[in-house]
Amino acid sequence: MLAEILREKIILHTREELPHSIVVLIEGCTEKGGGTMHIDALVVVEKDSQKGILIGREGGMMKQVASAARRDMEELLQARVFLQVWVKVAPDWRMDERFLRRLGV
């Protein structure tokens, strides 16, 4: 559910600039002191240009996306959320059987 929240925000904020062929993986989700949830997410795109669009000038796009996702995650989890997002380029990830197995496909 957390991955889908982040993916939705990416699609909403980038509109037509990014195709829907992105995937979000939640690499870690741990509760820290004070009930704060620390979530590590990996966004995989197919091209360097897509990574640039997603990160935006000086990280501006990613900051908007992550902030919107964090707010929805906090509402879902009823806890403060520290969200850390990385973007990785994996050309043709949809054709990589090993990667697809990691996704559970």
N, CA, C and O atoms as a GROMACS GRO file, in nm:
protein
  420
    1MET      N    1   0.083  -0.119   0.000
    1MET     CA    2   0.000   0.000   0.000
    1MET      C    3   0.088   0.126   0.000
    1MET      O    4   0.056   0.224  -0.068
    2LEU      N    5   0.198   0.123   0.077
    2LEU     CA    6   0.288   0.238   0.083
    2LEU      C    7   0.350   0.266  -0.054
    2LEU      O    8   0.362   0.381  -0.095
    3ALA      N    9   0.389   0.159  -0.123
    3ALA     CA   10   0.447   0.175  -0.257
    3ALA      C   11   0.347   0.237  -0.353
    3ALA      O   12   0.383   0.321  -0.435
    4GLU      N   13   0.222   0.195  -0.344
    4GLU     CA   14   0.120   0.249  -0.433
    4GLU      C   15   0.090   0.395  -0.405
    4GLU      O   16   0.060   0.472  -0.496
    5ILE      N   17   0.098   0.435  -0.279
    5ILE     CA   18   0.080   0.577  -0.246
    5ILE      C   19   0.187   0.660  -0.314
    5ILE      O   20   0.157   0.762  -0.376
    6LEU      N   21   0.313   0.618  -0.303
    6LEU     CA   22   0.422   0.692  -0.364
    6LEU      C   23   0.410   0.691  -0.516
    6LEU      O   24   0.432   0.794  -0.580
    7ARG      N   25   0.377   0.577  -0.574
    7ARG     CA   26   0.362   0.567  -0.719
    7ARG      C   27   0.251   0.661  -0.769
    7ARG      O   28   0.267   0.728  -0.871
    8GLU      N   29   0.140   0.664  -0.697
    8GLU     CA   30   0.030   0.753  -0.734
    8GLU      C   31   0.075   0.899  -0.734
    8GLU      O   32   0.041   0.974  -0.826
    9LYS      N   33   0.150   0.939  -0.633
    9LYS     CA   34   0.195   1.078  -0.625
    9LYS      C   35   0.292   1.110  -0.738
    9LYS      O   36   0.291   1.222  -0.791
   10ILE      N   37   0.375   1.015  -0.776
   10ILE     CA   38   0.467   1.036  -0.888
   10ILE      C   39   0.387   1.062  -1.015
   10ILE      O   40   0.415   1.156  -1.089
   11ILE      N   41   0.289   0.978  -1.040
   11ILE     CA   42   0.209   0.992  -1.162
   11ILE      C   43   0.132   1.124  -1.161
   11ILE      O   44   0.125   1.192  -1.263
   12LEU      N   45   0.073   1.160  -1.046
   12LEU     CA   46  -0.003   1.285  -1.038
   12LEU      C   47   0.085   1.409  -1.058
   12LEU      O   48   0.043   1.504  -1.124
   13HIS      N   49   0.206   1.406  -1.003
   13HIS     CA   50   0.293   1.524  -1.012
   13HIS      C   51   0.368   1.536  -1.144
   13HIS      O   52   0.400   1.647  -1.187
   14THR      N   53   0.395   1.424  -1.209
   14THR     CA   54   0.469   1.431  -1.334
   14THR      C   55   0.377   1.429  -1.455
   14THR      O   56   0.421   1.450  -1.568
   15ARG      N   57   0.251   1.404  -1.433
   15ARG     CA   58   0.148   1.399  -1.538
   15ARG      C   59   0.193   1.314  -1.656
   15ARG      O   60   0.216   1.194  -1.641
   16GLU      N   61   0.204   1.374  -1.772
   16GLU     CA   62   0.237   1.301  -1.894
   16GLU      C   63   0.388   1.285  -1.917
   16GLU      O   64   0.430   1.220  -2.012
   17GLU      N   65   0.468   1.345  -1.830
   17GLU     CA   66   0.612   1.343  -1.854
   17GLU      C   67   0.674   1.205  -1.832
   17GLU      O   68   0.771   1.170  -1.899
   18LEU      N   69   0.619   1.128  -1.740
   18LEU     CA   70   0.671   0.994  -1.714
   18LEU      C   71   0.566   0.892  -1.754
   18LEU      O   72   0.448   0.908  -1.725
   19PRO      N   73   0.610   0.788  -1.820
   19PRO     CA   74   0.514   0.681  -1.852
   19PRO      C   75   0.480   0.605  -1.724
   19PRO      O   76   0.545   0.622  -1.621
   20HIS      N   77   0.380   0.525  -1.732
   20HIS     CA   78   0.338   0.448  -1.616
   20HIS      C   79   0.428   0.328  -1.592
   20HIS      O   80   0.398   0.244  -1.506
   21SER      N   81   0.537   0.317  -1.665
   21SER     CA   82   0.628   0.204  -1.650
   21SER      C   83   0.735   0.232  -1.545
   21SER      O   84   0.855   0.214  -1.569
   22ILE      N   85   0.691   0.276  -1.430
   22ILE     CA   86   0.781   0.294  -1.316
   22ILE      C   87   0.735   0.197  -1.208
   22ILE      O   88   0.619   0.156  -1.204
   23VAL      N   89   0.827   0.161  -1.123
   23VAL     CA   90   0.792   0.071  -1.013
   23VAL      C   91   0.850   0.129  -0.885
   23VAL      O   92   0.958   0.188  -0.885
   24VAL      N   93   0.778   0.110  -0.777
   24VAL     CA   94   0.822   0.156  -0.646
   24VAL      C   95   0.836   0.035  -0.556
   24VAL      O   96   0.744  -0.047  -0.544
   25LEU      N   97   0.951   0.024  -0.492
   25LEU     CA   98   0.976  -0.084  -0.397
   25LEU      C   99   0.998  -0.024  -0.259
   25LEU      O  100   1.073   0.072  -0.244
   26ILE      N  101   0.934  -0.079  -0.160
   26ILE     CA  102   0.959  -0.038  -0.023
   26ILE      C  103   1.071  -0.128   0.027
   26ILE      O  104   1.053  -0.248   0.047
   27GLU      N  105   1.186  -0.068   0.047
   27GLU     CA  106   1.306  -0.144   0.087
   27GLU      C  107   1.311  -0.169   0.237
   27GLU      O  108   1.371  -0.265   0.283
   28GLY      N  109   1.246  -0.081   0.313
   28GLY     CA  110   1.245  -0.097   0.458
   28GLY      C  111   1.137  -0.013   0.520
   28GLY      O  112   1.104   0.095   0.471
   29CYS      N  113   1.082  -0.064   0.629
   29CYS     CA  114   0.978   0.008   0.702
   29CYS      C  115   0.995  -0.032   0.849
   29CYS      O  116   0.958  -0.142   0.889
   30THR      N  117   1.052   0.059   0.927
   30THR     CA  118   1.078   0.028   1.067
   30THR      C  119   1.024   0.138   1.156
   30THR      O  120   1.022   0.255   1.119
   31GLU      N  121   0.981   0.097   1.275
   31GLU     CA  122   0.933   0.193   1.373
   31GLU      C  123   1.049   0.232   1.463
   31GLU      O  124   1.117   0.147   1.520
   32LYS      N  125   1.069   0.361   1.474
   32LYS     CA  126   1.175   0.414   1.559
   32LYS      C  127   1.113   0.472   1.685
   32LYS      O  128   0.991   0.468   1.701
   33GLY      N  129   1.195   0.524   1.773
   33GLY     CA  130   1.147   0.582   1.897
   33GLY      C  131   1.040   0.688   1.876
   33GLY      O  132   1.043   0.762   1.777
   34GLY      N  133   0.946   0.695   1.968
   34GLY     CA  134   0.841   0.795   1.958
   34GLY      C  135   0.732   0.759   1.858
   34GLY      O  136   0.647   0.842   1.828
   35GLY      N  137   0.733   0.637   1.806
   35GLY     CA  138   0.630   0.595   1.712
   35GLY      C  139   0.650   0.643   1.570
   35GLY      O  140   0.560   0.629   1.487
   36THR      N  141   0.766   0.699   1.540
   36THR     CA  142   0.793   0.746   1.404
   36THR      C  143   0.828   0.627   1.314
   36THR      O  144   0.909   0.542   1.351
   37MET      N  145   0.766   0.622   1.198
   37MET     CA  146   0.795   0.517   1.100
   37MET      C  147   0.900   0.569   1.002
   37MET      O  148   0.885   0.678   0.946
   38HIS      N  149   1.006   0.491   0.982
   38HIS     CA  150   1.109   0.523   0.884
   38HIS      C  151   1.088   0.432   0.764
   38HIS      O  152   1.095   0.310   0.774
   39ILE      N  153   1.061   0.494   0.650
   39ILE     CA  154   1.032   0.419   0.528
   39ILE      C  155   1.136   0.451   0.423
   39ILE      O  156   1.160   0.568   0.392
   40ASP      N  157   1.199   0.348   0.370
   40ASP     CA  158   1.297   0.361   0.262
   40ASP      C  159   1.233   0.307   0.135
   40ASP      O  160   1.192   0.191   0.130
   41ALA      N  161   1.227   0.392   0.032
   41ALA     CA  162   1.163   0.354  -0.092
   41ALA      C  163   1.260   0.369  -0.209
   41ALA      O  164   1.344   0.459  -0.210
   42LEU      N  165   1.248   0.279  -0.305
   42LEU     CA  166   1.328   0.283  -0.427
   42LEU      C  167   1.232   0.296  -0.544
   42LEU      O  168   1.141   0.214  -0.560
   43VAL      N  169   1.253   0.398  -0.627
   43VAL     CA  170   1.175   0.417  -0.749
   43VAL      C  171   1.263   0.377  -0.865
   43VAL      O  172   1.374   0.429  -0.881
   44VAL      N  173   1.215   0.285  -0.947
   44VAL     CA  174   1.292   0.237  -1.061
   44VAL      C  175   1.228   0.288  -1.189
   44VAL      O  176   1.109   0.270  -1.213
   45VAL      N  177   1.311   0.353  -1.271
   45VAL     CA  178   1.270   0.403  -1.402
   45VAL      C  179   1.358   0.338  -1.508
   45VAL      O  180   1.457   0.272  -1.476
   46GLU      N  181   1.321   0.355  -1.634
   46GLU     CA  182   1.395   0.288  -1.741
   46GLU      C  183   1.502   0.374  -1.807
   46GLU      O  184   1.593   0.320  -1.871
   47LYS      N  185   1.494   0.507  -1.794
   47LYS     CA  186   1.588   0.595  -1.864
   47LYS      C  187   1.642   0.704  -1.773
   47LYS      O  188   1.577   0.745  -1.677
   48ASP      N  189   1.763   0.749  -1.805
   48ASP     CA  190   1.824   0.860  -1.730
   48ASP      C  191   1.737   0.984  -1.737
   48ASP      O  192   1.726   1.058  -1.640
   49SER      N  193   1.675   1.008  -1.854
   49SER     CA  194   1.591   1.127  -1.869
   49SER      C  195   1.471   1.121  -1.774
   49SER      O  196   1.428   1.224  -1.722
   50GLN      N  197   1.417   1.001  -1.752
   50GLN     CA  198   1.305   0.986  -1.658
   50GLN      C  199   1.351   1.015  -1.515
   50GLN      O  200   1.277   1.075  -1.437
   51LYS      N  201   1.471   0.974  -1.483
   51LYS     CA  202   1.526   1.002  -1.350
   51LYS      C  203   1.538   1.152  -1.330
   51LYS      O  204   1.504   1.204  -1.224
   52GLY      N  205   1.586   1.221  -1.432
   52GLY     CA  206   1.599   1.367  -1.425
   52GLY      C  207   1.466   1.436  -1.406
   52GLY      O  208   1.456   1.531  -1.328
   53ILE      N  209   1.364   1.391  -1.477
   53ILE     CA  210   1.230   1.448  -1.463
   53ILE      C  211   1.178   1.426  -1.322
   53ILE      O  212   1.123   1.517  -1.260
   54LEU      N  213   1.196   1.305  -1.272
   54LEU     CA  214   1.144   1.271  -1.140
   54LEU      C  215   1.214   1.347  -1.028
   54LEU      O  216   1.150   1.391  -0.932
   55ILE      N  217   1.344   1.362  -1.039
   55ILE     CA  218   1.417   1.436  -0.936
   55ILE      C  219   1.389   1.586  -0.949
   55ILE      O  220   1.370   1.655  -0.849
   56GLY      N  221   1.387   1.635  -1.072
   56GLY     CA  222   1.358   1.776  -1.095
   56GLY      C  223   1.477   1.865  -1.066
   56GLY      O  224   1.581   1.820  -1.017
   57ARG      N  225   1.460   1.992  -1.097
   57ARG     CA  226   1.567   2.091  -1.074
   57ARG      C  227   1.592   2.102  -0.924
   57ARG      O  228   1.502   2.131  -0.846
   58GLU      N  229   1.717   2.077  -0.887
   58GLU     CA  230   1.763   2.084  -0.748
   58GLU      C  231   1.677   1.998  -0.654
   58GLU      O  232   1.660   2.032  -0.537
   59GLY      N  233   1.622   1.888  -0.708
   59GLY     CA  234   1.543   1.796  -0.626
   59GLY      C  235   1.402   1.842  -0.598
   59GLY      O  236   1.332   1.784  -0.515
   60GLY      N  237   1.359   1.947  -0.665
   60GLY     CA  238   1.228   2.006  -0.637
   60GLY      C  239   1.110   1.915  -0.663
   60GLY      O  240   1.016   1.911  -0.582
   61MET      N  241   1.112   1.842  -0.772
   61MET     CA  242   0.999   1.753  -0.803
   61MET      C  243   0.991   1.641  -0.701
   61MET      O  244   0.883   1.608  -0.652
   62MET      N  245   1.105   1.581  -0.669
   62MET     CA  246   1.104   1.470  -0.573
   62MET      C  247   1.059   1.518  -0.436
   62MET      O  248   0.991   1.445  -0.364
   63LYS      N  249   1.095   1.639  -0.400
   63LYS     CA  250   1.053   1.693  -0.271
   63LYS      C  251   0.901   1.706  -0.266
   63LYS      O  252   0.839   1.671  -0.166
   64GLN      N  253   0.841   1.756  -0.374
   64GLN     CA  254   0.695   1.769  -0.380
   64GLN      C  255   0.628   1.632  -0.372
   64GLN      O  256   0.532   1.612  -0.296
   65VAL      N  257   0.678   1.539  -0.451
   65VAL     CA  258   0.621   1.404  -0.456
   65VAL      C  259   0.632   1.337  -0.319
   65VAL      O  260   0.534   1.282  -0.268
   66ALA      N  261   0.750   1.340  -0.261
   66ALA     CA  262   0.773   1.273  -0.133
   66ALA      C  263   0.691   1.336  -0.022
   66ALA      O  264   0.639   1.265   0.065
   67SER      N  265   0.678   1.467  -0.021
   67SER     CA  266   0.597   1.535   0.081
   67SER      C  267   0.450   1.494   0.072
   67SER      O  268   0.387   1.466   0.174
   68ALA      N  269   0.397   1.490  -0.049
   68ALA     CA  270   0.257   1.449  -0.068
   68ALA      C  271   0.237   1.304  -0.026
   68ALA      O  272   0.138   1.270   0.038
   69ALA      N  273   0.331   1.218  -0.064
   69ALA     CA  274   0.322   1.076  -0.027
   69ALA      C  275   0.334   1.059   0.125
   69ALA      O  276   0.260   0.980   0.184
   70ARG      N  277   0.424   1.132   0.186
   70ARG     CA  278   0.444   1.122   0.330
   70ARG      C  279   0.316   1.158   0.406
   70ARG      O  280   0.280   1.091   0.502
   71ARG      N  281   0.248   1.263   0.362
   71ARG     CA  282   0.124   1.304   0.429
   71ARG      C  283   0.019   1.191   0.423
   71ARG      O  284  -0.047   1.162   0.522
   72ASP      N  285   0.005   1.129   0.304
   72ASP     CA  286  -0.092   1.020   0.292
   72ASP      C  287  -0.049   0.898   0.374
   72ASP      O  288  -0.134   0.830   0.432
   73MET      N  289   0.080   0.871   0.379
   73MET     CA  290   0.130   0.759   0.458
   73MET      C  291   0.106   0.781   0.607
   73MET      O  292   0.071   0.688   0.680
   74GLU      N  293   0.124   0.906   0.651
   74GLU     CA  294   0.099   0.938   0.791
   74GLU      C  295  -0.048   0.916   0.827
   74GLU      O  296  -0.080   0.868   0.935
   75GLU      N  297  -0.135   0.953   0.735
   75GLU     CA  298  -0.278   0.933   0.758
   75GLU      C  299  -0.311   0.783   0.765
   75GLU      O  300  -0.386   0.739   0.852
   76LEU      N  301  -0.255   0.707   0.674
   76LEU     CA  302  -0.279   0.562   0.670
   76LEU      C  303  -0.225   0.493   0.796
   76LEU      O  304  -0.294   0.411   0.856
   77LEU      N  305  -0.104   0.527   0.833
   77LEU     CA  306  -0.037   0.459   0.945
   77LEU      C  307  -0.069   0.520   1.081
   77LEU      O  308  -0.040   0.461   1.185
   78GLN      N  309  -0.130   0.637   1.079
   78GLN     CA  310  -0.158   0.708   1.204
   78GLN      C  311  -0.032   0.725   1.288
   78GLN      O  312  -0.030   0.702   1.409
   79ALA      N  313   0.074   0.766   1.220
   79ALA     CA  314   0.205   0.788   1.284
   79ALA      C  315   0.283   0.888   1.202
   79ALA      O  316   0.254   0.909   1.084
   80ARG      N  317   0.383   0.950   1.264
   80ARG     CA  318   0.474   1.036   1.189
   80ARG      C  319   0.557   0.947   1.098
   80ARG      O  320   0.592   0.835   1.135
   81VAL      N  321   0.588   0.997   0.979
   81VAL     CA  322   0.664   0.919   0.882
   81VAL      C  323   0.786   0.997   0.837
   81VAL      O  324   0.778   1.115   0.802
   82PHE      N  325   0.901   0.929   0.838
   82PHE     CA  326   1.023   0.981   0.778
   82PHE      C  327   1.042   0.899   0.651
   82PHE      O  328   1.071   0.779   0.658
   83LEU      N  329   1.026   0.962   0.536
   83LEU     CA  330   1.030   0.893   0.407
   83LEU      C  331   1.158   0.930   0.334
   83LEU      O  332   1.186   1.048   0.310
   84GLN      N  333   1.233   0.829   0.297
   84GLN     CA  334   1.355   0.849   0.220
   84GLN      C  335   1.337   0.777   0.086
   84GLN      O  336   1.305   0.658   0.082
   85VAL      N  337   1.358   0.850  -0.024
   85VAL     CA  338   1.332   0.796  -0.157
   85VAL      C  339   1.459   0.804  -0.242
   85VAL      O  340   1.524   0.908  -0.249
   86TRP      N  341   1.491   0.693  -0.307
   86TRP     CA  342   1.601   0.688  -0.404
   86TRP      C  343   1.542   0.656  -0.539
   86TRP      O  344   1.441   0.588  -0.550
   87VAL      N  345   1.607   0.707  -0.645
   87VAL     CA  346   1.565   0.680  -0.782
   87VAL      C  347   1.678   0.608  -0.852
   87VAL      O  348   1.793   0.651  -0.847
   88LYS      N  349   1.645   0.496  -0.916
   88LYS     CA  350   1.746   0.414  -0.986
   88LYS      C  351   1.700   0.391  -1.129
   88LYS      O  352   1.581   0.371  -1.156
   89VAL      N  353   1.796   0.394  -1.220
   89VAL     CA  354   1.769   0.363  -1.360
   89VAL      C  355   1.802   0.215  -1.383
   89VAL      O  356   1.913   0.170  -1.354
   90ALA      N  357   1.705   0.142  -1.435
   90ALA     CA  358   1.724   0.001  -1.470
   90ALA      C  359   1.664  -0.019  -1.610
   90ALA      O  360   1.546  -0.047  -1.623
   91PRO      N  361   1.748  -0.003  -1.714
   91PRO     CA  362   1.697  -0.016  -1.851
   91PRO      C  363   1.626  -0.151  -1.871
   91PRO      O  364   1.677  -0.256  -1.832
   92ASP      N  365   1.510  -0.145  -1.932
   92ASP     CA  366   1.432  -0.265  -1.965
   92ASP      C  367   1.404  -0.353  -1.844
   92ASP      O  368   1.405  -0.475  -1.855
   93TRP      N  369   1.378  -0.293  -1.728
   93TRP     CA  370   1.352  -0.372  -1.608
   93TRP      C  371   1.232  -0.463  -1.625
   93TRP      O  372   1.222  -0.567  -1.560
   94ARG      N  373   1.139  -0.425  -1.712
   94ARG     CA  374   1.020  -0.508  -1.733
   94ARG      C  375   1.050  -0.638  -1.805
   94ARG      O  376   0.967  -0.729  -1.807
   95MET      N  377   1.169  -0.649  -1.864
   95MET     CA  378   1.209  -0.771  -1.933
   95MET      C  379   1.310  -0.854  -1.853
   95MET      O  380   1.352  -0.961  -1.897
   96ASP      N  381   1.350  -0.805  -1.737
   96ASP     CA  382   1.450  -0.870  -1.653
   96ASP      C  383   1.381  -0.967  -1.556
   96ASP      O  384   1.317  -0.924  -1.460
   97GLU      N  385   1.394  -1.097  -1.583
   97GLU     CA  386   1.324  -1.198  -1.503
   97GLU      C  387   1.364  -1.193  -1.356
   97GLU      O  388   1.280  -1.211  -1.268
   98ARG      N  389   1.491  -1.171  -1.330
   98ARG     CA  390   1.538  -1.165  -1.191
   98ARG      C  391   1.472  -1.048  -1.117
   98ARG      O  392   1.431  -1.062  -1.002
   99PHE      N  393   1.464  -0.933  -1.182
   99PHE     CA  394   1.401  -0.816  -1.122
   99PHE      C  395   1.253  -0.840  -1.102
   99PHE      O  396   1.198  -0.805  -0.997
  100LEU      N  397   1.187  -0.900  -1.199
  100LEU     CA  398   1.044  -0.928  -1.187
  100LEU      C  399   1.016  -1.026  -1.074
  100LEU      O  400   0.915  -1.013  -1.004
  101ARG      N  401   1.104  -1.124  -1.054
  101ARG     CA  402   1.088  -1.216  -0.940
  101ARG      C  403   1.097  -1.140  -0.809
  101ARG      O  404   1.024  -1.170  -0.714
  102ARG      N  405   1.186  -1.041  -0.802
  102ARG     CA  406   1.198  -0.958  -0.682
  102ARG      C  407   1.068  -0.885  -0.654
  102ARG      O  408   1.034  -0.861  -0.538
  103LEU      N  409   0.995  -0.850  -0.760
  103LEU     CA  410   0.867  -0.782  -0.744
  103LEU      C  411   0.754  -0.879  -0.710
  103LEU      O  412   0.645  -0.838  -0.671
  104GLY      N  413   0.783  -1.008  -0.724
  104GLY     CA  414   0.681  -1.108  -0.697
  104GLY      C  415   0.594  -1.138  -0.816
  104GLY      O  416   0.483  -1.191  -0.802
  105VAL      N  417   0.643  -1.106  -0.936
  105VAL     CA  418   0.566  -1.128  -1.058
  105VAL      C  419   0.604  -1.262  -1.118
  105VAL      O  420   0.551  -1.300  -1.222
   0.00000   0.00000   0.00000
